Amino acid sequence: MKIPMANIVLGKEELNNVVECVKSGWISSKGNYITQFEQAFADYHGMKYGVSCSSGTTALHLALLALGIKEGDEVIVPTLTFIATANAVRYCGATPVFVDSNEEYWCIDSSKIEKSITQRTKAIIPVHLYGFPADMPIIQNMAKNNGLFVVEDCAEAHGASIDGKKIGTYGNINCFSFYANKIMTSGEGGICLTNDKDTYEYMKCLCNHGMSSKPYWHSVIGFNYRMTALQAAVGLPQIKRLDKLIEKKSIIASWYAEGLSELIEQKVINPQQEQNWAKSVWWMYSFYLKDADEKERDKLIEMLSINGIESRPIFYPIHIMPPYNKGESLPTAEKIAKSGISLPSYDSLTKDKVEYICKAVKDIVEELYYLG
Ligand SMILES: *Cc1c(COP(=O)(O)O)cnc(C)c1O
């Protein structure tokens, strides 16, 4: 048996769209599919505008530039996230300020944000980690009270919601990635959602070499961050399927919860916990081990691999990696990261396979902890 971490299934519609692109010759960033994709993705969220771009990283960069983030500014980010969240801040010349994680759902600990706000703070980038919504109502309130912008990093949580309101609708600008292993994909790609017309137009301009409506007149230094029509053509049909896909992923998570219930009750493994105000989309099913280090966690990954099961370590917290290390300590994120692991949860996974994975996890963990 071989169970990979991800398994992309693209449908007939994606194929037909790509064929149509090729036949029509509209394969660059012009043509119908880009506007259709932007509109459909914005509509799914009930947002007014979408600016498609080449990746989740360029989406974050565009968003921060559009909000005027620059050298000397500080931007609050969770330390437990993919590196691109912090890098985008640095691309603007600003400084990311790292905040620890909530122990239960692993996103930024909103109770620890306020003490990181200084005179220089301009924005907060909450990340909906592994499909789990960050506590947006509290973060939004805090931002309002302190005059800060909010940019949601939704790269791992397409379709997740808080009390029925979708993530990607809370911030001033909200960014998604469509990289191949995300919840929906265009191969590479990203989008910024906003309700503000001026912000929308400025991001469109920045994304296209800073070109104004007058051809070849460049009012600012922009970038070529455009998405291609081929990518939009692949992404478009997946918007319609998103709700169904999310439903399946939630079922897969419940199979894991059932299969691992004994270890969970003993708190030997501690899964990311869905909060009663939030609906996760379970990008991956993740947990951390009790009192464990990287060594035990890596042993679990290795043993799973011998059993044909691919798994992954949780991200390293950004504040311990060389470009960002200032010797600070953010203990909850460090604990989750060093003993955390994600298991496969792609939507075509069957119950049999999840039971097989759970059995393997149980056997290996019991051996690691001498529980047997
Ligand atoms: C994947 C990811 C990104 C970057 O997206 P790319 O499309 O790979 O550039 C940014 N933030 C988070 C949280 C991600 O998981």
The ligand as an SDF file (V2000), in Angstrom:
LIG
                    3D

 15 15  0  0  0  0  0  0  0  0999 V2000
    1.3540   28.0130    0.4580 C   0  0  0  0  0  0  0  0  0  0  0  0
    1.3220   29.1690    1.3460 C   0  0  0  0  0  0  0  0  0  0  0  0
    1.7060   30.4490    0.9220 C   0  0  0  0  0  0  0  0  0  0  0  0
    2.3640   30.7150   -0.4010 C   0  0  0  0  0  0  0  0  0  0  0  0
    1.6510   30.3180   -1.5040 O   0  0  0  0  0  0  0  0  0  0  0  0
    2.4360   30.0290   -2.8740 P   0  0  0  0  0  0  0  0  0  0  0  0
    1.3390   29.9520   -3.8700 O   0  0  0  0  0  0  0  0  0  0  0  0
    3.1750   28.7510   -2.7010 O   0  0  0  0  0  0  0  0  0  0  0  0
    3.3400   31.1870   -3.1160 O   0  0  0  0  0  0  0  0  0  0  0  0
    1.5500   31.5140    1.7900 C   0  0  0  0  0  0  0  0  0  0  0  0
    1.0720   31.3320    3.0240 N   0  0  0  0  0  0  0  0  0  0  0  0
    0.7160   30.1200    3.4900 C   0  0  0  0  0  0  0  0  0  0  0  0
    0.1720   30.0000    4.8720 C   0  0  0  0  0  0  0  0  0  0  0  0
    0.8510   29.0000    2.6680 C   0  0  0  0  0  0  0  0  0  0  0  0
    0.5260   27.7780    3.1440 O   0  0  0  0  0  0  0  0  0  0  0  0
  1  2  1  0
  2  3  1  0
  2 14  2  0
  3  4  1  0
  3 10  2  0
  4  5  1  0
  5  6  1  0
  6  7  2  0
  6  8  1  0
  6  9  1  0
 10 11  1  0
 11 12  2  0
 12 13  1  0
 12 14  1  0
 14 15  1  0
M  END
$$$$
